[in-house]
Amino acid sequence: MSKVIDIINESRKPFASFELVPPLKGSDVSRLYDSIEPLMQFNPPFINVTCHRDEVEYVSNGDGTYSRWTIAKRPGTVAIVAAIMRRWPQLEIVPHIICGGASRAKVESELLDLSFLGIQNVVALRGDAIPGQRFFIAEDDGFAHTDQLVAMIHNLNSGKYLDPTVKNGLATDICVGVAAYPEKHFEAANMTTDIGYLKRKVDAGADYIVTQMFFDNDMFYRFRDRCTAAGIIAPIIPGLKPMSTKRQTDLLPRSFHIDIPQPLVDAMTTAKTADDAYQWGIDWCISQSRDLLQHGVPAIHYYTMARPDNVCQVVSSVF
């Protein structure tokens, strides 16, 4: 098994990696495999698997009152990882670990379970607020910020467990990736503050950085320069997603707080058919990818959203 940071540092040329969303509860494992199979033609050095916290819903009792239910919408991370390892034992899997919805002890247990499976890579994330919450609220005895999660993983790598009764604990060997936002996280006061938060994650022990999707490469280059000026030396991998529908010109900025360049908006909104819009999204992503490679990125991380057809077309044209 290989650590992502070693893959980055030892690769002789840039590579493509991928990220997928696990299927919803109620699907069988074939849905998961179908989303990965098309990507295997590219021999990816690793594939990320997202994690989704439990959601809260209020269900009517029929008498004017409501009951609060906590519902898991997708299978658990450990089960997803184990299922992928069974099908592709040679594939490096990078599960996401989130602060939201979990105590420190629960997060540690999940990390140790993954370590027992032989997982050596994770992406540490704070996670989003649950529907109905305006801002992220940490659980009791949970992590409020990603750098706290990264620090705990760093402690596990040194054999330091939360449980003080564990003496001479076996040290884990986990490589940690973290997220970054070329256009600023929407909660940060400004870009300088946001890069300060990123530096805290790297200083806590993060090995590399993967960015949120963006559609304007100039924003990424400015962000990368500011990271360098701030003393952040961890490798930065840009994250891309091909736009696939006209509606996404409205939906993506709302969901991810990102800008869409006007030429792409014009192309998508004036496309005569859905197929034309789909192809415009692919062409734009191909152009982005080629430009990023010309500007020296070590890799490109593609968000497939479990629908890899357009990503496959991009990677086939670029790598």
Disulfide bonds with the S-S distance in Angstrom:
none
